[in-house]
């Protein structure tokens, strides 16, 4: 087999869609490829792009002699672009190629240090010094060179204006985690947030807003449950809003995922590229990973995966189960169960706290807001919509 699967898929993605070269710029170079021939092809495609030359399977293959490529069957370039390729997952393929190169470098360095330590003709400090130099080379070669420090003066020249998705409530790249006891109504409220905003209705003030595009990744509830739960709300929102939410909300329902796996995360990135949502409603968090979230080490890869989606310029609305413990006042602690890292990560942590009145919940902030927003203080079931904000606490 020629090269790794990630190397072949990366070449297939950029050959099918040369615009993907912009998505992987700085992430990987030809030197990162295990198969040097594929690395030369990748560098050659980048050179062709810089010259403004057309890029397709035939054109790239015709350039092989100029790239110095021998020993690769001519049919391979078509196999690289087979049906298993997700074009918009090119950045994931690039990271896989880059990570594999880093591991090879670490393994080679570890073997060199071990051999040097066992060879008594080499002073141990010389081995240590050379080992540190090799590790520095690996670290530098893995740098994407896309982290640039700005002066404070440059930052202050920027605009303070908000990039609202839902005015006063949700800005692009915001992260909101909604928690609550079982049956408290957090899923109903989250659905109200996305369905009304998709119809052009502010989900808490019920004023007209620009309609919002929404992608839902529901790893718990089925399509049947979605139909039963939002049919009425969707119809009413269409009636009173300016857009039909049934056309601007796209749903993947009833499929448990592990978004720390490249394939599952790549699928979600593909859907983001396809539907271009302003809001991604995803969760519950405990069903987005293969095992329970019991500590920060469990939460870390989940947070990294979710942040890779947030970087696409959308806002994240997520659900999580609250812990079982009570606070000093005897109320249930509404922070997400399993990891302290999840408490400090989002911009907003919102908990629905049940009261003696089964139709009333208090909206509790289980973490301090990073910015001032108009979240309601309490809500009651009913009114014109499933949940209606109230100042009554």
C-alpha atoms as one frame of an Amber mdcrd trajectory, in Angstrom:
protein
   0.000   0.000   0.000   1.274   3.466  -0.952   1.555   5.748   2.108  -0.904
   5.889   4.988  -4.661   6.191   4.615  -4.571   9.763   5.927  -1.867  10.692
   3.379  -3.854   9.214   0.503  -7.112  10.785   1.675  -5.466  14.196   2.037
  -4.189  14.043  -1.536  -7.592  12.873  -2.711  -9.355  15.743  -0.924  -7.122
  18.507  -2.323  -7.213  16.953  -5.792 -11.013  16.835  -5.842 -11.343  20.315
  -4.340  -8.197  22.505  -4.602  -9.837  25.094  -2.307  -9.067  22.661   0.518
  -5.415  23.682   0.223  -6.356  26.852   2.119  -7.822  24.732   4.921  -4.570
  22.796   5.421  -2.146  25.674   4.844   0.391  25.641   7.675  -0.888  22.359
   9.100   1.242  19.985   7.069   4.008  19.902   4.453   5.441  17.298   2.140
   8.186  16.575   4.696   5.507  15.219   7.062   4.520  12.364   4.734   5.825
   8.905   5.582   5.912   8.082   1.862   8.315  10.675   0.418   6.767  10.310
  -3.039   3.364  11.378  -1.728   5.042  14.269   0.062   6.581  15.446  -3.217
   3.157  15.207  -4.868   1.619  17.299  -2.080   4.324  19.956  -2.374   3.919
  19.881  -6.149   0.160  20.474  -5.872   0.843  23.470  -3.633   3.329  24.819
  -6.177   0.769  24.358  -8.962  -1.808  26.234  -6.887   0.623  29.107  -6.234
   1.220  29.403  -9.993  -2.514  29.432 -10.704  -2.363  26.138 -12.614  -5.498
  23.981 -12.802  -5.542  21.073 -10.355  -7.375  17.838 -11.038  -6.549  14.150
 -11.062  -5.270  14.023 -14.638  -3.261  17.255 -14.435  -1.585  16.184 -11.200
  -0.757  12.745 -12.571   0.764  14.294 -15.714   3.121  16.286 -13.459   4.576
  13.190 -11.787   7.695  13.052 -13.988   8.441  16.685 -13.103   7.895  15.871
  -9.423  10.330  12.936  -9.749   7.638  10.354  -8.975   8.297   6.761  -9.963
   6.941   3.457  -8.733   3.324   4.535  -8.141   0.681   2.899 -10.366  -1.176
   5.432 -12.493  -4.505   4.120 -11.183  -3.675   5.101  -7.609  -4.569   8.766
  -8.050  -8.152   7.738  -8.776  -8.295   5.412  -5.770  -7.162   8.280  -3.497
 -10.338  10.134  -4.460 -12.789   7.283  -3.899 -16.188   7.453  -2.186 -14.682
   7.118   1.311 -13.132  10.598   1.075 -14.820  13.438   2.963 -13.512  16.459
   1.080 -14.298  18.882   3.891 -12.377  16.724   6.359  -9.094  17.737   4.710
  -7.888  19.517   7.871  -8.483  16.330   9.894  -6.472  14.298   7.375  -3.707
  16.931   7.508  -3.560  16.787  11.313  -3.358  12.986  11.179  -0.424  13.170
   8.747   1.280  15.782  10.893   0.731  13.873  14.147   2.088  10.679  12.592
   5.215  12.581  11.499   5.652  13.883  15.033   5.374  10.382  16.485   7.929
   9.046  14.025  10.281  11.845  15.017   9.805  11.110  18.715  10.383   7.382
  18.202  13.564   8.037  16.214  14.826  10.475  18.838  14.031   8.061  21.672
  15.964   5.286  19.914  18.918   7.628  19.331  19.003   8.658  23.006  18.743
   5.044  24.164  21.538   3.934  21.830  23.699   6.847  22.936  23.070   6.102
  26.612  24.170   2.520  26.128  27.280   3.459  24.101  30.009   4.284  26.607
  32.076   6.089  23.965  29.589   8.992  24.061  29.661  11.307  27.112  26.161
  11.247  28.643  25.889  15.055  28.646  26.605  15.105  24.907  23.782  12.613
  24.399  21.445  14.708  26.547  22.351  17.920  24.711  21.874  16.331  21.309
  18.606  14.743  22.466  17.239  18.115  23.578  18.261  19.619  20.218  16.440
  16.855  18.343  13.307  17.362  20.443  13.467  21.102  19.757  13.631  20.357
  16.030  10.510  18.205  16.292   8.669  20.900  18.214   9.659  23.600  15.719
   8.720  21.447  12.729   5.273  20.831  14.198   4.621  24.575  14.501   1.927
  25.831  12.143   3.413  29.365  12.172  -0.136  30.746  12.342   0.118  32.051
  15.915   1.027  35.724  15.743   1.174  38.076  18.724  -0.391  41.505  18.186
   0.499  44.585  20.138  -2.139  45.805  22.550  -2.373  48.952  20.407  -3.416
  46.827  17.391  -6.022  45.024  19.478  -7.441  48.284  20.844  -7.926  49.546
  17.287 -10.502  46.806  16.704 -14.265  47.174  17.062 -16.073  46.429  20.332
 -19.341  45.712  18.526 -21.033  42.354  19.081 -21.445  39.792  16.330 -24.914
  38.792  17.439 -26.700  35.641  16.384 -29.527  36.195  18.884 -29.384  39.869
  19.978 -28.579  40.331  23.639 -28.298  36.592  24.179 -25.932  34.721  21.869
 -22.883  35.887  19.920 -20.808  33.937  17.426 -18.404  31.501  19.092 -20.313
  31.605  22.398 -20.470  28.306  24.279 -23.534  27.636  26.416 -24.067  24.522
  28.540 -27.605  23.971  29.845 -28.067  21.648  32.811 -30.919  20.605  35.025
 -32.404  17.741  36.952 -34.123  14.973  35.023 -37.485  16.247  33.830 -36.687
  19.888  34.588 -37.258  20.822  30.962 -33.752  21.674  29.731 -34.234  19.839
  26.410 -37.561  21.597  25.831 -35.946  24.971  26.477 -32.964  24.214  24.243
 -35.354  23.246  21.452 -37.284  26.469  21.990 -34.036  28.426  21.685 -33.163
  26.907  18.319 -36.632  26.583  16.748 -37.777  30.121  17.547 -34.492  31.726
  16.545 -34.609  29.774  13.263 -38.069  31.257  12.650 -36.808  34.797  13.285
 -38.263  35.044  16.804 -36.128  35.944  19.822 -36.479  32.867  22.081 -36.864
  34.814  25.347 -38.268  38.242  24.387 -40.287  36.904  21.416 -39.393  39.967
  19.338 -38.544  39.684  15.633 -34.876  38.963  14.809 -33.000  37.871  11.712
 -33.656  34.127  11.198 -30.859  31.816  12.336 -29.572  28.668  10.639 -29.292
  25.711  13.054 -27.648  22.284  12.950 -28.731  19.789  15.635 -26.633  16.759
  16.601 -28.834  14.926  19.123 -27.091  11.821  20.429 -29.970  10.837  22.716
 -33.416  11.508  21.229 -34.812   9.876  18.108 -36.425  11.481  15.067 -39.819
  10.286  16.338 -39.243  12.071  19.631 -38.242  15.227  17.768 -41.422  15.109
  15.681 -43.624  14.770  18.740 -41.753  17.424  20.708 -41.446  20.250  18.182
 -44.329  19.803  15.736 -46.563  22.366  17.484 -43.727  24.786  18.330 -42.407
  24.631  14.773 -45.842  25.330  13.249 -46.510  28.253  15.604 -43.043  29.671
  15.038 -43.604  29.557  11.281 -46.928  31.341  11.782 -45.542  34.187  13.918
 -41.991  34.425  12.571 -40.467  35.421   9.265 -39.054  32.014   8.245 -40.045
  28.370   8.382 -37.839  26.692  11.006 -38.602  23.304   9.477 -36.444  24.365
   6.531 -33.604  26.064   8.417 -33.085  23.533  11.231 -31.242  20.365  10.194
 -31.209  17.431  12.603 -29.139  14.300  13.139 -31.041  12.367  15.808 -30.692
   9.195  17.828 -27.084   8.340  17.046 -24.570   8.022  19.841 -21.182   9.370
  18.847 -17.588   9.576  19.944 -16.509  12.929  18.571 -12.997  12.382  19.905
 -12.670   9.934  16.984 -11.542  11.543  13.761 -14.246   9.922  11.619 -17.188
  11.085  13.751 -15.782  14.586  14.158 -15.060  14.772  10.426 -18.702  13.887
   9.716 -19.887  16.800  11.863 -17.406  19.168  10.194 -18.768  17.994   6.832
 -22.323  18.812   7.941 -21.178  22.223   9.189 -19.646  22.914   5.791 -22.797
  21.706   4.049 -25.434  23.565   6.090 -23.340  26.534   7.331 -25.201  26.871
  10.656 -25.072  29.923  12.894 -25.844  27.664  15.882 -24.828  24.070  16.586
 -27.036  22.427  19.213 -25.191  19.271  20.253 -25.418  16.804  23.106 -25.941
  15.621  25.673 -22.239  15.775  26.433 -22.026  12.376  28.080 -23.187  10.738
  24.841 -20.560  12.433  22.697 -17.748  10.267  24.075 -17.253   6.530  24.355
 -16.879   6.421  28.140 -18.108   8.313  31.162 -16.653  11.757  31.867 -15.264
  11.289  35.357 -12.289  13.665  35.398 -10.522  16.420  33.456  -8.537  13.884
  31.407 -11.825  12.438  30.125 -13.203  15.905  29.363 -10.113  17.288  27.623
 -10.438  15.517  24.218 -14.175  16.322  24.173 -13.459  20.006  24.769 -10.801
  20.034  22.032 -13.245  18.456  19.559 -16.047  20.891  20.406 -13.705  23.867
  20.170 -12.681  22.750  16.662 -16.349  23.188  15.716 -16.660  26.516  17.529
 -13.705  27.804  15.492 -15.938  27.617  12.426 -17.642  30.824  13.631 -20.781
  29.245  15.080 -22.250  29.317  18.578 -22.507  26.099  20.585 -25.560  25.197
  22.660 -25.031  22.013  24.651 -26.827  19.948  27.252 -25.256  18.194  30.203
 -26.575  16.306  33.203 -26.194  18.044  36.532 -24.435  16.386  39.436 -26.405
  14.657  42.166 -24.824  16.465  45.110 -26.569  19.300  46.988 -25.027  22.695
  47.716 -24.755  24.376  51.134 -28.402  25.503  50.878 -29.684  22.008  50.188
 -30.300  22.747  46.516 -29.038  20.387  43.839 -25.674  21.464  42.409 -26.424
  22.203  38.758 -22.813  22.169  37.503 -22.109  19.437  34.909 -21.285  16.126
  36.462 -17.900  14.513  36.039 -15.287  17.220  35.428 -14.276  20.569  36.835
 -12.907  21.447  33.383 -16.443  21.592  32.011 -17.310  24.264  34.588 -14.642
  26.725  33.476 -14.877  26.096  29.735 -18.116  27.701  28.443 -18.961  31.386
  28.357 -22.289  30.635  30.023 -23.390  27.863  32.367 -27.170  27.838  32.751
 -29.047  25.532  35.112 -32.792  25.010  35.413 -33.584  24.659  39.106 -36.936
  23.112  40.016 -39.138  24.781  42.629 -42.131  23.804  44.751 -44.244  24.997
  41.839 -43.799  22.261  39.239 -44.510  24.770  36.466 -41.786  27.195  37.552
 -37.992  26.920  37.338 -35.295  29.324  38.459 -32.539  29.979  35.917 -29.321
  29.559  37.886 -25.816  30.556  36.754 -23.543  27.742  37.895 -20.545  29.675
  36.612 -19.943  33.402  36.304 -20.869  34.823  32.903 -17.953  36.056  30.801
 -20.138  38.840  29.453 -23.452  40.462  30.309 -26.405  38.820  28.582 -30.165
  38.924  29.010 -30.732  35.411  30.300 -34.055  35.148  32.172 -34.053  34.787
  35.949 -36.952  32.339  35.994 -39.378  30.703  33.553 -42.798  29.113  33.775
 -44.295  26.417  31.621 -46.972  27.589  29.239 -48.058  30.847  27.738 -47.583
  31.313  24.019 -44.537  29.011  24.030 -43.340  26.002  26.046 -41.271  28.234
  28.374 -42.050  31.875  29.167 -39.509  34.046  31.035 -40.626  35.813  34.206
 -38.924  38.000  36.792 -40.649  36.044  39.557 -38.082  34.059  41.579
